[in-house]
Amino acid sequence: VNERLKEQAQTLLRRLEAWNGKPLTFMEVCGTHTVSAARSGLHASLPRHIKLISGPGCPVCVTHVGYIDHAIALAGHQGITIATFGDLMRVPGSSRANESPSSLVQAQAKGADIRVVYSAMEALKMAEKTKPKEVVFLSVGFETTTPTIASTILLAAAQNIENLSVLTANKTIINALKLLGTSTENRIDGFLCPGHVSVIIGADAYRELPEQNAIACAIAGFEPIEMLRAIVALTEQIADQQPAVVNCYEGAVRAEGNPRARELMNRVFESCDSEWRGLGRIPESGLKLRRQYRRFDAAYRFDVSIPDPEEPVGCRCGEVLRGLITPQQCSLFGKGCTPEAPRGACMVSSEGSCAAHYHYAGNRSRRL
Amino acid sequence: MCLAIPMRVTEIEGNLGHVESAGIKMTIALDLVDDVRPGDFVIVHAGFAITRLSAEEAEENLAFLQRLSETESP
């Protein structure tokens, strides 16, 4: 880290030290922030009375057990190829006593045709190539990712590609933030808003949080110094008693976001209630395909039976995702649950809180 | 999963853009962005440009990713 940055960090930290009001808790909701903070030692650098916790910012970690079960059931269906982002491969579904696979990687080992892709577009190309074999793309992600999937479906519709479908569990962030922000179990004074989700939804999308719920918001870039700037912006909003949305990632995020990406997303998807791992069912927090695109909906197209979902025993991912406990407070952490043999979703994804804490345990006492 | 990387556009063909960063070359879809020209920086996520980026922001972001990859990767 160069000297100029170090100096800037010291100045910002002094401004935080100057805060003499009540203890503050800020929550970041972005996997890249989770990793950046854990890696750099940001937590240990903050003054005692300012705490940064991780929330449900990793779309893989919040994907519900029942969704993984559904994907595994589809993978077992004859003639279906599953195309998925790699992050989902090892996420545990229901743990069952019998021999049935409880993750996609286990299903693959038992012969299911599951391929890792980098984008939805790759799944479309795969469908074109392997026609008439059915390709099901696992459609997960926040607003950063969903427009890329919408765009792919529009192309598939335009090209009359009939053997591509998607299994949706797409999430939208605002109502989850509202739920966490107004929850009585964990008082959150401000949100460090996710950089790339904000590229799409825009800074204005967060306005109801300060305006209706008096929660401070600051959109942050991914450098530790950028996160620190956003934390100072949050603290100053509270000091001035003027909660607002401050955009600290101005080069990429505009007030109106990316209207074109949202228009494509809204053409294909519509809002629905959604099941979040650890948070339960949140009204209007997900996206499903609109009726006219139902032929691309794998849940509608393939009739598979899915047993009732069962959460992994002893796993406290839910409390980790709500910021109620740190990963280390879970008794499975590092013992029954490691990145090599994960029990909970937060240990699977490299951007999950548990995995970040596990990998960078040595950095916990380090300072910026 | 929302990791996205700034890359420089070298060439445009219809709605596809050829982009590069630190020796890595890719072809991405430009459906989600307006008015991109060769020389611009875009943020690339899952095969798509999701926005244009100011050159200054792109540099800062790339330096950060560079440092991430220099230390042990998770």
Interface residues (C-beta under 8 A of the other chain):
Chain A: C30 G31 T32 V35 S36 R39 C58 P59 V60 F85 D87 Y118 S119 A120 M121 E122 V140 G141 F142 T144 T145 P147 T148 S151 P194 H196 V197 V199 I200 G221 F222 E223 E226 E250 G251 A252 N258 R260 A261 L264 P339 S349 S350 E351 A355 A356 H359 Y360
Chain B: M1 C2 L3 A4 A29 D31 L32 V33 D34 I43 H45 A46 G47 F48 I50 T51 L53 S54 E56 E57 A58 E60 N61 F64 L68 T71 E72 P74
